[in-house]
Amino acid sequence: MNVKTPPRSPTPQLKIMPTDMEEVKSARDFVGDALIGLGVDAETAFTAKVIVSELVTNAIKHTESASILVRTYIAQDGLAVVEVDDESDARPQIRPITLDALTGRGLAIIAENAACWGWVLREGSGKTVWAGLKSG
């Protein structure tokens, strides 16, 4: 299921990420630690780390954002949510995957592993790409 409105929580956790590929690990660590701290099981936290890696990598590679904002929280419906804000209005799109392609699998990985995912343009400029995961 792909919907375009993230399941909002009143108190998301925040961390600002510079646009540097080395910061993908920081995003993984932040999301994994935060979700474990919120009581999410280890398997779901691991999947969230894979998803945030893809989202942050996409934001770094496909936007010219000066900064990226990463949030993770438990939504009111119980989903573990990962959100990544960037400064681009470009719509994320799953690309056809070919066997010889070296890139282009990130959103397909997210779609396969998340209970739901989507994106929303933010007021002013930029977008939030998000994924929701069912915990254990």
C-alpha angles and dihedrals in degrees: 000000000000117000128172102223118074118228097252126216123197094231114038119174115241140208127167115222125199116225097260124121090227088066092067088083090051089054091050092049093046094050095043094048093044094050094046087050089053091054100260115150119255095250093054091045089052091051090048089053090054091048095048089049089058094044095048092044090053092048091051097043101038104035136051093225117158088209140008125213120213122195131178129179146137111267123220090259090057098254118140103233130202118190130184121191121199133171097246127101091202112126115239111237132186107237126212108265121228125190094241097046114113095199140020102081100103101096091041089055090050093047091050096048104035126078086223138348139179147140138245132195112241123228109270100010142331133046144247118229113195144176132198123209130194110232120231 
